[in-house]
């Protein structure tokens, strides 16, 4: 599908490329550290942190104002590092010591079964490191993602993520069918489950109903694929990670809603344990009332 490239798209892309070309020529540690420092300073501006602080308060009302601010500052640090790290995927692939993997036995069992696997994750840590880690284990997972509104950004993202030799699909009917074929052929697919889908059922997340796609659960239920919760946790303020592959979630004899509730519970547990590594900017619950700060 060919999309119209507007002047505004070109101007946005040129501005971002100016930053990317400057930062991308620096060593990884310097690039991420410098960018994260700038993000921490910019994050003092109330408009940049308003939604995130509101979401943290809605999800975890027991956390006070100072705690919310610290979480959002840490989130901006981690998120900025994640964005910059996309420019260095080849370096991560070439340096396997940057990523340790826990739970390889679950990966091996799923691959040996030959029925494919759905890797259920959320916007936590650097989710792209899951694909890097699985590629290093010889089983690179496909990825399905929402197309960027700016087609120039989308092409750039496709090229960057293409450093990992695995299929990339846009969300939509064609992408879903392509990913399903990949899994049915014995492949793995990474699905980020924690975005709001307007037509999806409401599944509890932090004790509140959140519209959540059933896609990951339905693939596992209908096609016998293993359903593995996986997270890529950042180690400190660095570009080193621990990828944790959890035991497969039980699906037989259950509904997609029940299985999806288990997935939400896993992502919630990760976010509660390391809230500064979770992406709190999504409009996850729809309209959330402002909080005092």
C-alpha positions in Angstrom: 0.0 0.0 0.0 1.4 3.4 -1.1 0.8 6.2 1.3 0.9 9.9 0.5 4.0 11.7 1.9 3.1 15.2 3.1 5.3 18.1 3.6 4.8 17.9 7.3 6.0 14.2 7.2 9.1 15.3 5.4 9.8 18.1 7.9 9.2 15.8 10.9 11.4 13.1 9.4 14.2 15.5 8.6 14.3 16.8 12.2 14.4 13.3 13.6 17.0 12.2 11.1 19.2 15.1 12.1 19.2 13.7 15.7 19.6 10.1 14.6 22.6 10.9 12.3 24.3 12.8 15.0 23.7 10.4 17.9 24.1 7.3 15.6 27.7 8.2 15.0 28.5 8.0 18.8 29.5 4.9 20.7 26.4 3.1 22.1 27.0 4.0 25.7 27.7 7.6 25.0 24.7 7.9 22.6 22.2 6.4 25.1 23.6 8.2 28.1 23.6 11.6 26.4 20.1 11.2 25.0 18.7 9.9 28.4 20.2 12.9 30.1 18.5 15.3 27.8 15.2 13.4 28.2 15.5 13.7 32.0 15.9 17.5 31.7 13.0 17.8 29.2 10.9 15.6 31.4 10.7 18.3 34.0 8.2 20.0 31.7 4.7 19.2 33.0 3.1 18.6 29.6 5.5 15.8 28.8 4.8 13.9 31.9 1.1 14.7 32.6 -0.5 11.6 31.1 2.2 9.3 32.5 1.8 10.6 36.0 -2.0 10.3 35.7 -1.8 6.7 34.6 0.6 5.8 37.4 -1.8 7.3 39.9 -4.7 5.5 38.4 -2.9 2.1 38.3 -1.1 2.4 41.7 -2.9 5.0 43.9 -0.8 4.0 46.9 2.2 5.8 45.3 2.6 9.4 46.4 3.4 12.4 44.2 7.2 12.2 44.7 7.1 8.5 43.8 5.1 9.1 40.7 7.5 11.7 39.5 10.5 9.5 40.1 8.8 6.7 38.1 8.0 8.9 35.2 11.6 10.3 35.2 12.9 6.8 35.1 10.5 5.9 32.3 11.7 8.8 30.2 15.3 7.7 30.7 14.6 4.1 29.8 12.3 4.9 26.8 14.9 7.3 25.3 17.6 4.6 25.6 15.2 2.2 23.9 14.6 4.5 21.0 18.3 5.2 20.4 19.1 1.4 20.7 17.1 0.8 17.6 19.9 2.4 15.7 22.4 -0.1 17.2 20.6 -3.5 16.7 23.4 -4.8 14.6 25.8 -4.1 17.5 23.5 -6.0 19.9 23.4 -9.0 17.5 27.2 -9.0 17.3 27.7 -8.7 21.1 25.7 -11.5 22.7 27.2 -10.8 26.1 24.9 -7.7 26.3 21.9 -9.9 26.8 21.5 -12.8 29.3 18.6 -15.2 28.9 16.7 -16.9 31.7 14.3 -19.8 30.9 15.9 -21.1 27.7 14.4 -24.5 28.5 10.9 -23.1 27.7 12.1 -21.8 24.4 13.7 -25.2 23.6 10.6 -27.1 24.5 8.3 -24.9 22.4 10.7 -25.1 19.4 11.0 -28.9 19.7 7.2 -29.3 19.7 7.1 -27.8 16.2 3.9 -26.0 16.7 5.3 -22.5 16.9 5.1 -20.0 19.8 3.5 -16.7 20.6 5.7 -14.5 22.7 3.5 -12.3 24.8 5.0 -9.1 26.1 4.3 -5.5 26.8 6.0 -2.1 26.5 8.5 -2.9 29.2 12.3 -2.5 29.2 13.4 -2.8 25.6 11.0 -5.3 24.0 13.1 -5.4 20.8 15.8 -7.2 22.8 13.5 -10.2 23.0 13.8 -10.5 19.2 17.6 -10.1 19.5 17.8 -12.8 22.2 15.7 -15.3 20.3 17.6 -14.7 17.1 20.8 -15.4 19.0 19.2 -18.7 20.1 18.5 -19.5 16.5 14.8 -18.8 16.5 14.2 -15.2 15.4 10.6 -14.2 16.0 8.3 -12.3 13.6 6.8 -9.0 14.8 3.5 -7.4 14.2 3.2 -3.7 14.9 1.0 -0.7 14.3 2.0 1.3 11.2 3.4 4.7 11.9 1.2 7.6 10.8 4.2 9.2 9.1 5.1 6.8 6.2 8.8 8.0 6.2 9.1 7.0 9.9 7.5 3.6 9.0 10.0 2.9 6.3 12.8 3.9 8.7 11.5 1.7 11.4 11.1 -1.3 9.1 14.7 -0.9 7.9 16.0 -0.6 11.5 14.0 -3.6 12.8 15.0 -5.5 9.7 18.4 -6.0 11.2 16.9 -9.1 12.7 16.2 -11.6 10.0 12.5 -12.3 10.7 9.2 -11.2 9.2 7.7 -7.9 10.0 4.0 -7.3 9.7 1.7 -4.3 10.0 -1.3 -4.7 12.2 -4.4 -5.5 10.1 -5.9 -8.4 8.3 -3.0 -9.0 6.0 -0.5 -8.8 8.8 -2.5 -11.1 11.0 -2.7 -13.7 8.3 1.0 -13.5 7.6 1.9 -13.8 11.2 -0.4 -16.8 11.6 1.2 -18.6 8.7 4.6 -18.0 10.3 3.5 -19.5 13.6 1.7 -22.4 12.0 4.9 -23.2 10.1 6.7 -23.6 13.5 8.0 -20.0 13.9 7.8 -17.7 16.8 6.0 -14.3 16.8 6.3 -11.4 19.3 3.1 -9.7 20.2 2.9 -6.6 22.4 -0.4 -7.0 24.1 -0.8 -3.9 26.2 -2.3 -1.4 23.8 -5.9 -0.2 23.8 -8.0 -1.7 21.0 -11.4 0.1 20.7 -13.4 -3.0 19.6 -11.7 -5.4 22.0 -13.3 -6.8 25.2 -12.5 -5.2 28.6 -9.9 -7.3 30.5 -8.7 -6.3 34.0 -5.4 -4.5 34.1 -4.2 -3.0 37.4 -7.7 -3.6 38.7 -9.4 -1.6 36.0 -11.1 -2.7 32.8 -8.9 -2.2 29.8 -9.8 -3.0 26.2 -7.3 -5.7 25.3 -6.8 -7.7 22.0 -7.4 -11.4 22.3 -5.1 -12.2 19.4 -2.2 -13.8 21.3 -4.6 -16.1 23.3 -6.6 -17.0 20.2 -3.6 -18.1 18.2 -2.4 -20.3 21.0 -5.9 -21.7 21.6 -6.8 -22.3 17.9 -3.4 -23.5 16.6 -1.7 -25.3 19.5 1.2 -22.7 19.7 3.0 -22.3 23.0 2.1 -19.1 24.8 5.2 -17.7 26.5 5.2 -14.5 28.6 8.6 -12.9 27.9 10.2 -9.6 29.1 13.4 -7.8 28.4 14.5 -6.1 31.6 17.0 -3.3 31.4 19.9 -3.8 33.9 20.3 -0.4 35.6 20.8 2.6 33.4 22.7 0.6 30.8 22.3 -1.1 27.5 22.5 -4.5 29.0 19.5 -6.7 29.5 18.1 -9.9 31.0 15.5 -11.6 28.9 13.2 -13.7 31.0 11.2 -16.5 29.3 8.5 -17.6 31.7 6.8 -21.0 31.6 4.0 -21.3 29.0 0.6 -20.2 30.1 -2.0 -23.0 30.2 -4.6 -22.6 27.4 -6.4 -25.9 26.9 -10.1 -25.8 27.8 -10.0 -22.1 28.6 -11.5 -19.1 26.9 -9.5 -16.4 25.2 -10.7 -13.9 27.7 -9.4 -16.0 30.6 -6.0 -16.5 29.0 -5.7 -12.8 28.1 -6.4 -12.0 31.7 -3.4 -14.1 32.6 -1.3 -12.2 30.1 -2.4 -8.9 31.5 -1.6 -10.1 35.0 2.0 -11.0 34.0 2.6 -7.6 32.3 1.1 -5.9 35.4 3.5 -7.8 37.7 6.5 -6.7 35.7 5.3 -3.1 35.8 4.7 -3.2 39.5 8.1 -4.6 40.2 10.0 -2.2 37.9 7.5 0.7 37.2 10.2 2.9 35.8 10.7 0.5 32.9 7.1 0.4 31.9 5.7 2.8 29.2 3.0 4.8 31.0 2.2 7.1 28.1 -0.5 4.8 26.4 -4.1 5.8 26.7 -4.6 2.3 28.2 -7.9 2.7 30.1 -9.5 5.4 28.0 -10.4 8.6 29.9 -8.7 8.7 33.2 -9.5 11.5 35.7 -6.8 14.0 36.6 -5.1 13.5 40.0 -3.7 16.0 42.5 0.0 16.7 42.2 
